[in-house]
Amino acid sequence: MKNSLSYFIVSILIFGLTSCAVVREGEVGVKRTLGKYSDKPYTEGLKMYNPIVSTVVRVPTQTENLEVALNLPSKEGLNIAADISILYNVQGRKAPKLLRDVGLDYEDNVILPVFRSAIADVSARYFAKDMHTGQRADIEIAIRDQMMKVLENKGIEIEAVLFKSIRLPRNLATAIEEKLQAEQQALRMEFVLNEAKSEAERKRIEAAGVRDAQLIISEGLTPNVLQFKSIEAFMELAKSPNTKVIVSDGDMPMLMPPLGDEKLATPTRTNNR
């Protein structure tokens, strides 16, 4: 009797444990009963189900990174080797529909075929050099938008398409580098020329200022002004305590040394124009 009771209890425990499913954060659970998926997904937590006729399928809803290496066709007909990352997530509320329409292998069945179609269509609109310049971001956005037109209704959101690396043909890469170097040299020469023009303009303005100042001074040196400046010079000489003899014709004062001083007289002249 005890053995039967123990067997019954163990059976109940095993059945209870096998009829529980734990749905973690970052995923949803979809119950499938007799091959049919329920419409309402389970969120995180402990979920009970009948293991005889049902099972719980877990679908991750976190951001997934799908890396792809392929050749991109360019507008001029070249094949550009590229490594690309596709960032996507499954919308939890649409997980039952995704499982019914596509199944669990949705990366190979839907995402990759749609991606290859979109990238072939978009990259063929651009030249190879565009994939290596500022238009690279425009290409990534265009691919993402085209993929979303197909995948949005299936419950898959494409967050971003990122070009990790672009490997151009060697001849084309060399030509692009030479062009960029020539553009940099042209910009450098333009900068040097602008600097020279600025310096020449500065010197011209400075020379014009000196010329204008000289003209103003020349125009102001009238005979009356010169005579007034001569009188001022006489007055300053008269204030000196040293003995001196001043000889002048009214225009040019001449200092004569005192008796016994062998030095020559020092003339001070005020020009009269």
Secondary structure, DSSP 8 states (H G I E B T S, - for coil): -HHHHHHHHHHHHHHHHHTEEEE-TTEEEEEEETTEE-SS-B-SEEEE--TTTEEEEEEE-S-EEEEEEEEEE-TTS-EEEEEEEEEEEE-GGGHHHHHHHT-S-HIIIIIHHHHHHHHHHHHTTS-GGGGGSTTHHHHHHHHHHHHHHHHGGGTEEEEEEEEEEEE--HHHHHHHHHHHHHHHHHHHHHHHHHHHHHHHHHHHHHHHHHHHHHHHHHHH--HHHHHHHHHHHHHHHHH--S--EEEESSS-EEEE--TT--S---B------
